[in-house]
Structures are given as structure tokens and as C-alpha cells.
């Protein structure tokens, strides 16, 4: 059995049993109601800085999702968005197998948040072929729904959200609801 399939089977077992692995990976069961206390508890257990276990276990199937923030009127990025990108960049370098999704569809200065973020990452030597720009969402809920389609289409086995500390809990709840327990979602915060 190929290595990727072995890892996927392991992850499936972890997800199905709802295990807590090393205090870093916790998923809610597929039967947990979206927005339930279980979703909130799982979110609290994985949020914070550092390298998520998902990337260490399966960088091929785990997607790095960088959440957008409104651009300035001229299309330049605000400091909060640059901080999120700076938190994502080391993950993209340490795990070059992991695909990246940038999110945000509110255009300013002729480009969307997702396009601006993709350009920033490409300028720092992240291959453009690794990055999918989700250019249609206008809110975190829409980020989650649109990214869920990308994750399922790409047969992803998990996702690591990169966002600001004050945004992570809400974002993880929205993403977990959108994927309905089909894969683990963890988070990394910018500093």
C-alpha cells in the first residue's frame, strides 16, 4: 500500500475514534452538531502558534489555508494580512508538499485579497502552482464554504487555517461546519 494511503488510513482511524494525539490534534465526530459545544472545545484545543501535527503526519494531503482580510483602497495589504502571511510562510517552506489556499474575494485596487496574498507568497519563492486563490468569498462563512469545495475536490485529508488570534476560533467553527466532520481542521495564529 502506498505511503499516502497508509497515512490516510491512520488519519481516518484517528478521526473516527476522536482521539487526542499529543494534545495537538483533536477532531469532532461527524455526528457533532455544527456549532455545538464539541466544536468549540476542539477549537480551543488546537489553536495557537506552532506547527500542527496534521502537517507533520501528512503534508501531501493537508492544505494550508491563509484567511484574507480587507485590502486598502489602493489594493495594498494591511498589516494584519501581512502578519498572517508571515505566519504561513514558514509552513510553506518546511512542508513544500503542502498545497496552499489563499482566500478573500473583495476587490480593491484591481485585485482580490486572495490574489494579493498569492502574489506575496510567489514573490517569496512559493511556487504559484501550489497556490489556489479562492477569489469569491466576502466573509469567513463564505471562505469556509468555498474552501470546503476546494478541499473536497482536491481530496484533502485536513486543513490548517492561518489567521489572526482573535479570528481563529470563529474561523475554525465555520470551517468545521462547512466540512461537516469529514476531515480535521486545525489552526495557526499570526503573532
C-alpha positions in Angstrom: 0.0 0.0 0.0 1.5 3.4 -0.9 2.7 5.6 1.9 0.0 8.3 1.3 -2.8 5.7 1.6 -1.3 4.3 4.8 -1.2 7.8 6.3 -4.7 8.5 5.2 -5.9 5.3 6.8 -4.2 6.3 10.0 -5.8 9.7 9.9 -9.2 8.1 9.3 -8.7 5.9 12.4 -7.8 8.9 14.5 -10.8 10.9 13.2 -13.2 8.0 13.7 -12.1 7.4 17.3 -12.0 11.1 18.2 -8.5 10.6 19.7 -6.4 13.4 21.1 -3.0 12.9 19.7 -0.2 14.6 21.6 -2.6 17.3 22.6 -2.3 18.8 19.1 -4.8 17.0 17.0 -8.4 16.8 18.1 -11.4 16.4 15.8 -15.0 16.4 16.5 -17.0 13.4 15.4 -19.0 13.6 12.2 -22.1 13.4 14.4 -21.4 16.5 16.4 -23.9 19.2 15.5 -22.4 22.2 13.7 -21.9 25.0 16.3 -22.1 22.5 19.2 -20.0 22.7 22.3 -17.8 19.9 21.0 -16.8 22.0 18.0 -15.9 24.9 20.4 -13.9 22.6 22.7 -11.9 21.1 19.8 -11.2 24.6 18.5 -9.8 25.7 21.9 -7.5 22.6 22.0 -5.7 23.2 18.7 -5.5 27.0 18.3 -2.2 28.8 18.7 1.3 29.2 17.2 3.5 26.3 16.2 3.5 23.5 13.6 0.3 21.5 13.6 0.6 17.7 13.8 -1.5 17.4 10.6 1.3 18.8 8.5 3.9 16.6 10.2 1.8 13.4 9.6 0.6 14.1 6.1 1.9 17.2 4.3 0.7 15.8 1.0 -3.0 15.8 2.0 -3.1 18.7 4.3 -3.8 22.2 2.9 -2.5 25.4 4.4 -5.4 27.9 4.2 -4.5 31.6 4.7 -7.6 33.6 5.5 -7.9 37.0 4.0 -8.5 40.5 5.4 -9.7 43.6 3.7 -7.2 45.4 1.5 -6.5 49.1 1.5 -8.4 51.1 -1.2 -5.3 51.1 -3.4 -5.1 47.3 -3.3 -2.2 47.1 -0.9 -2.3 44.8 2.1 -3.0 45.9 5.7 -0.5 44.9 8.4 -3.0 42.2 9.8 -2.9 40.4 6.4 0.9 40.6 6.1 1.1 39.1 9.6 -1.0 36.2 8.5 1.2 35.6 5.5 4.3 35.8 7.7 2.9 33.0 9.9 2.1 30.9 6.8 5.4 31.3 5.0 7.5 29.1 7.4 4.9 26.4 7.0 5.1 26.6 3.2 8.9 26.3 3.4 9.0 23.5 5.9 6.3 21.5 4.0 6.8 22.1 0.3 4.5 19.2 -0.5 1.5 21.0 1.1 -0.8 22.9 -1.2 -1.9 26.4 -0.2 -5.2 28.2 -0.5 -5.5 31.9 -0.1 -8.9 33.3 0.5 -10.9 36.5 0.0 -12.8 38.0 -2.8 -13.4 41.6 -2.0 -11.5 43.5 -4.8 -9.6 46.7 -4.1 -7.2 48.4 -6.5 -8.0 45.8 -9.2 -7.2 42.7 -7.2 -8.8 40.5 -4.5 -7.3 39.6 -1.1 -6.6 36.1 -2.4 -4.7 37.4 -5.4 -2.7 39.9 -3.3 -1.7 37.1 -0.9 -0.8 34.7 -3.7 1.4 37.4 -5.2 3.1 38.0 -1.8 3.8 34.3 -1.4 5.1 33.9 -5.0 7.4 36.8 -4.5 8.9 34.8 -1.6 9.5 31.7 -3.7 6.4 29.7 -3.1 5.6 28.0 -6.4 2.5 29.5 -8.0 1.3 26.0 -8.9 1.0 25.2 -5.2 -1.4 28.1 -4.5 -5.1 28.2 -5.2 -6.7 31.6 -4.9 -10.3 31.4 -3.7 -11.4 34.8 -5.1 -15.2 34.8 -4.4 -15.8 34.9 -0.6 -16.8 38.1 1.2 -16.9 36.7 4.8 -15.4 33.9 6.9 -18.5 31.8 6.4 -18.1 32.1 2.6 -14.4 31.4 3.0 -15.3 28.1 4.7 -17.9 27.1 2.2 -15.8 27.9 -0.9 -12.7 26.3 0.6 -14.7 23.2 1.5 -15.4 22.6 -2.2 -11.7 23.1 -3.0 -10.7 20.7 -0.2 -13.1 18.0 -1.3 -12.2 18.4 -5.0 -8.5 18.1 -4.1 -9.1 15.0 -1.9 -7.6 16.8 1.0 -7.2 14.9 4.3 -7.1 18.0 6.5 -6.6 21.8 6.6 -4.5 24.2 8.7 -6.1 27.6 9.0 -3.7 30.6 9.3 -5.3 33.7 10.7 -5.1 36.3 13.5 -5.6 35.1 17.1 -8.9 37.0 17.5 -10.3 35.4 14.4 -9.2 31.8 14.7 -11.9 30.4 17.0 -14.7 31.7 14.7 -12.9 30.6 11.6 -12.4 27.1 12.8 -16.0 26.7 13.8 -17.1 28.0 10.4 -14.7 25.6 8.6 -15.7 22.6 10.7 -19.4 23.3 10.0 -18.6 23.6 6.2 -16.8 20.3 6.0 -19.2 18.5 8.4 -16.6 16.5 10.2 -15.1 15.0 7.0 -11.6 15.9 7.9 -9.6 17.5 10.7 -9.2 21.3 10.8 -6.5 22.9 13.0 -5.2 26.4 13.2 -2.1 28.5 13.5 -2.2 32.2 14.6 -0.1 35.1 13.5 1.8 36.9 16.2 
